[in-house]
C-alpha cells in the first residue's frame, strides 16, 4: 500500500492530514498556515491563521478581525506531532516558505519567492527538504532579471527628466511588495513621494508592524496638482485608466512588472515606460532555488508549470505539475471580496 504523502493537493488547498492544517487554502478551513498576505494566498473565512509576524498588520487590514497567530522566522510550532517553521521567501515583507516535518520527512512550500535581495524584504533562504512545492510564475528562459540598482537608476533618471519637463510622474506597482520596494529605492533628493489611498493604507499597516519606510504623502482633495508634478506618485494597477489618474495630466506613466520583459506588454498596459522589476524569481533564480533545496521531488503550483516541469525532468529532477488557485500578482492588485476594508482611490484632486 502506497504511503500517504505528508502534504496533499486538495480542492481546498495544500493539506497536511497528519497535522490537520492547510497551507494557503482558498476555501474556508479550520486551520490555515499563510505564506504571505497577497490575495491569492491569504483568503478570508478561516477559523485560525498562522503567519510571519511582519504580515500581521497587513493581514488584519485586508481580512479584518481574524484569529491570527504570528511567529518569527525559524520558530517551531507543533501541530498534532507535525513541526512547522517559517523561513524567508524574499517575495514581499513578511513572506515565508513553510517547512513541514514529520518523523524525519521534510516538505517545504515556497509560496511566491525571489532570490535577489531587494533591500526591504528578508532575503530568500534555501531550505533543505525531501519535497519542494514551488511557484514558477516566470519559468521561461526569456525571463532574466537585470540587477536592481540598474533598474532604479533608470527609474530615477526618468523621474528627474519628468520633473524638469513639468510633467507629473506616476509609477505603478501592486500595493503590497512592489510599492514599498519602489519607495525604498527612489532618489528622494529629486522630490516628494505621493501615494494612492490603497498603497498608503498598506504602508500604514506595515509601519504599525514596525517596518521603517521612507516618507510618503497620501493624495487627498487638498493636494495641489502643481506640487504633485514636482514629486512622484506610486499607484496600484487598479488605478490605470481611471479618472483618478487622469487628474494628473499631463503625466508620464511607468509600469513595474516582470511582464515588461515581453515585447508588447508595455503597449497593452498603455504605459509610457516599462520597468522590468519583479518580486518573483527569474529563470535562473527558480532553477538555483530548487537545486539548493537538495529535494528529491518538486511540485510546481502556478506559472509555466507544464514547460518548466518538462525542463526540470530533462535535467534530472523528479518534477510534477499540480493545479492550484494561486495567481499572478504582477498583473492584478485586489483583495478578497469578503474583506471589510474600503479600497478606494484615495481622493481626487
C-alpha positions in Angstrom: 0.0 0.0 0.0 1.5 3.4 -1.0 2.5 5.7 1.8 0.3 8.8 2.2 2.3 11.9 1.3 2.9 14.4 4.1 1.3 17.2 2.0 -1.5 16.6 -0.4 -3.2 18.8 -3.1 -6.9 19.1 -2.4 -9.8 21.2 -3.8 -9.4 23.4 -0.7 -5.6 23.9 -0.8 -2.4 22.1 0.2 -3.3 19.8 3.1 -1.3 18.1 5.9 -3.5 15.3 7.1 -1.1 14.3 10.0 -1.1 17.9 11.3 -4.7 18.7 10.3 -3.9 22.0 8.7 -3.8 23.7 5.3 -1.2 25.9 3.7 -2.6 28.9 1.7 -6.1 27.4 1.4 -8.5 29.1 -1.0 -11.7 27.6 0.7 -12.6 28.2 4.4 -10.8 25.7 6.7 -10.3 25.4 10.4 -6.5 25.8 10.5 -4.5 27.8 7.8 -0.8 28.5 7.6 -0.2 31.5 5.3 2.9 32.2 3.3 2.2 35.9 2.7 -0.6 38.4 2.6 -1.3 38.6 -1.2 -5.0 38.0 -2.0 -4.4 34.7 -3.9 -2.7 33.2 -0.8 -4.5 34.8 2.1 -8.3 34.3 2.0 -10.9 35.4 4.4 -13.0 32.8 6.3 -10.6 30.5 8.1 -11.1 29.8 11.8 -7.3 30.2 12.7 -4.4 31.7 10.8 -0.7 31.3 11.3 1.8 33.7 9.5 5.0 35.6 10.0 4.7 38.5 12.4 5.6 41.1 9.7 2.4 40.0 7.9 0.2 40.7 10.9 -1.0 44.2 10.3 -1.4 43.8 6.6 -3.5 40.6 7.1 -5.7 42.4 9.7 -6.1 45.4 7.3 -7.1 43.2 4.4 -9.1 40.5 6.2 -10.5 42.2 9.2 -10.8 40.7 12.7 -9.3 37.3 12.2 -7.9 34.8 14.7 -4.2 35.3 13.9 -1.1 33.8 15.4 2.3 35.0 14.3 5.8 33.7 14.6 9.4 34.6 13.8 11.5 33.0 11.1 12.9 29.7 12.4 10.5 29.4 15.3 8.9 26.0 15.5 5.2 25.3 16.0 3.9 21.8 16.7 0.5 20.8 15.3 -0.6 17.2 16.2 3.0 16.0 16.1 4.0 17.8 12.9 6.6 20.5 13.2 6.0 23.8 11.3 8.6 26.6 10.8 8.8 29.6 8.6 11.8 30.8 6.5 12.3 33.9 4.4 10.9 33.8 0.9 12.2 37.2 -0.2 9.0 37.9 -2.1 7.5 40.8 -0.1 7.8 42.0 3.5 6.7 39.1 5.8 6.7 36.5 3.1 7.7 33.0 4.2 8.4 29.5 3.0 6.6 26.9 5.1 8.8 24.0 6.3 6.8 20.9 7.5 8.5 18.0 9.2 7.1 14.7 10.5 9.2 11.7 11.6 12.2 12.9 9.6 10.4 13.7 6.4 10.6 17.3 5.3 8.5 19.3 2.8 8.8 22.9 2.0 6.1 25.1 0.5 7.7 28.2 -1.1 4.7 30.4 -1.7 5.9 33.1 -4.0 9.6 34.0 -3.8 12.5 35.8 -5.4 16.2 35.2 -4.8 17.5 38.8 -5.3 17.8 40.8 -2.1 15.6 43.8 -2.6 16.8 45.6 0.5 13.4 45.6 2.2 12.2 42.0 2.4 14.1 39.5 4.4 16.3 37.8 1.7 15.4 34.3 0.4 16.9 31.4 2.3 17.1 28.0 0.7 15.7 25.2 3.0 16.8 21.6 2.6 13.9 19.2 2.1 12.8 16.0 0.5 9.9 17.6 -1.4 9.7 21.2 -2.5 6.5 22.9 -3.7 7.5 25.8 -5.9 5.9 28.5 -7.9 7.2 29.2 -11.5 5.5 32.4 -12.5 8.4 33.3 -14.7 9.6 29.8 -15.5 10.8 30.5 -19.1 14.4 31.3 -20.3 13.3 34.7 -21.6 12.8 36.0 -18.1 16.3 37.0 -16.8 16.2 40.0 -14.4 18.8 42.8 -14.5 20.3 43.9 -11.2 18.0 46.0 -9.1 20.4 49.1 -9.0 20.3 49.2 -12.8 16.5 49.3 -12.9 16.2 52.0 -10.3 18.9 54.1 -11.9 16.5 54.1 -15.0 13.5 54.9 -12.8 15.2 57.8 -11.1 16.5 59.3 -14.3 13.0 59.1 -15.8 11.6 60.8 -12.8 14.2 63.5 -12.8 13.6 64.2 -16.5 9.8 64.4 -15.9 10.3 67.0 -13.2 12.5 69.1 -15.4 9.8 68.9 -18.1 7.0 69.9 -15.7 5.2 66.5 -16.2 3.8 64.5 -13.4 5.4 61.1 -12.8 3.1 58.1 -12.0 4.7 54.7 -11.4 2.5 51.6 -11.0 3.2 48.5 -8.9 1.0 46.4 -6.6 0.3 47.8 -3.2 2.0 45.1 -1.1 5.6 44.5 -2.1 6.3 46.3 -5.3 5.1 49.7 -3.9 7.4 49.5 -0.9 10.3 48.2 -3.0 9.9 51.2 -5.3 9.6 53.6 -2.4 12.8 52.4 -0.7 14.9 52.7 -3.8 13.8 56.2 -5.1 16.3 59.1 -5.0 14.4 61.4 -2.7 16.6 64.3 -3.5 14.5 64.6 -6.7 11.2 65.3 -4.9 8.4 64.1 -2.6 6.6 60.7 -2.9 2.8 60.7 -3.1 0.6 57.6 -2.7 -2.7 56.3 -3.8 -5.0 55.5 -0.9 -4.7 51.7 -1.2 -0.9 52.0 -1.1 -0.8 54.4 1.8 -3.2 52.1 3.8 -0.7 49.3 3.2 2.2 51.5 4.1 0.5 52.5 7.4 -0.2 48.8 8.2 3.5 47.9 7.7 4.6 50.9 9.8 2.3 49.7 12.6 4.2 46.4 12.4 7.5 48.3 13.0 8.6 48.4 9.3 10.6 51.6 8.6 9.6 53.1 5.3 10.7 56.3 3.5 8.2 59.2 4.0 5.1 59.4 1.8 2.1 61.6 1.5 -1.4 60.4 0.8 -3.1 62.2 -2.1 -6.3 64.0 -1.0 -8.7 66.6 -2.3 -6.3 69.3 -0.9 -3.1 68.0 -2.6 -2.0 70.8 -5.1 -1.5 69.5 -8.6 1.5 71.7 -9.1 3.2 70.1 -6.1 2.5 66.6 -7.5 4.3 67.5 -10.7 7.5 68.1 -8.6 7.2 64.7 -7.0 6.3 61.1 -7.9 3.0 59.2 -7.5 3.0 55.5 -6.6 -0.3 53.9 -7.7 -1.7 50.4 -7.9 -2.6 48.6 -11.2 -6.3 49.1 -10.5 -5.9 52.9 -10.9 -4.7 52.7 -14.5 -7.0 54.5 -16.9 -9.3 55.8 -14.2 -10.5 59.4 -13.6 -8.2 59.4 -10.5 -5.1 59.0 -12.7 -6.3 61.4 -15.4 -6.4 64.2 -12.9 -2.6 64.3 -13.0 -2.4 65.2 -16.7 0.0 65.9 -18.2 1.8 62.9 -16.8 4.2 60.1 -17.7 3.1 56.7 -16.6 5.5 53.9 -15.9 4.7 50.2 -15.1 6.8 48.0 -13.0 6.4 44.2 -13.7 8.3 41.2 -14.8 5.9 41.0 -17.7 7.6 44.1 -19.1 10.3 41.8 -20.4 7.8 40.6 -23.1 7.6 42.7 -26.2 4.2 44.4 -26.3 3.4 44.2 -22.6 4.1 47.9 -22.1 1.8 48.7 -25.0 -1.0 46.5 -23.7 -0.9 48.5 -20.4 -0.7 51.8 -22.3 2.5 52.7 -20.3 5.0 55.3 -21.4 7.7 53.4 -19.7 8.0 49.7 -18.7 10.4 48.7 -16.0 11.3 45.0 -15.7 11.0 44.7 -12.0 9.5 41.5 -10.5 9.1 40.2 -7.0 9.2 36.6 -8.3 12.3 34.6 -9.2 13.5 34.6 -12.8 14.5 31.6 -14.8 18.0 31.2 -13.2 16.6 32.1 -9.8 14.0 29.3 -9.9 16.5 26.7 -11.0 19.0 27.8 -8.4 16.5 27.8 -5.6 15.1 24.4 -6.5 18.6 22.9 -6.8 19.7 24.4 -3.4 17.0 22.6 -1.5 18.5 19.2 -2.5 14.9 18.0 -2.9 14.1 14.5 -4.3 10.9 15.8 -5.9 9.5 19.2 -6.9 5.9 20.2 -7.4 5.0 23.3 -9.5 1.9 25.2 -8.5 1.4 28.1 -10.9 3.1 29.9 -13.8 4.7 28.0 -16.7 4.1 24.7 -14.9 3.9 22.4 -18.0 7.0 23.6 -19.8 9.1 24.2 -16.6 8.3 20.8 -15.2 9.3 19.2 -18.5 12.6 21.1 -18.5 13.3 20.1 -14.9 12.7 16.4 -15.7 15.2 16.8 -18.7 17.9 17.9 -16.3 17.3 15.2 -13.8 14.6 16.4 -11.3 11.5 14.4 -10.4 9.2 17.3 -11.3 5.4 17.4 -11.2 2.7 19.9 -12.3 -0.2 20.4 -9.9 -3.3 22.5 -10.0 -3.9 25.3 -7.5 -5.8 28.6 -7.5 -2.7 30.8 -6.9 -2.4 33.6 -9.4 -0.5 36.4 -10.9 0.1 39.3 -8.6 2.3 41.0 -11.2 -0.9 42.0 -13.1 -3.6 42.4 -10.5 -3.8 44.1 -7.2 -7.0 43.1 -5.4 -8.1 41.9 -2.0 -10.7 39.1 -1.4 -14.3 40.3 -2.0 -15.2 39.5 1.6 -12.7 42.0 3.1 -14.4 44.6 5.2 -12.0 47.5 4.3 -12.6 50.2 1.7 -10.2 50.0 -1.3 -10.9 53.3 -3.0 -8.5 55.5 -4.8 -7.6 57.8 -2.1 -9.2 61.1 -3.2 -9.1 63.0 -6.4 -7.6 66.5 -6.6 
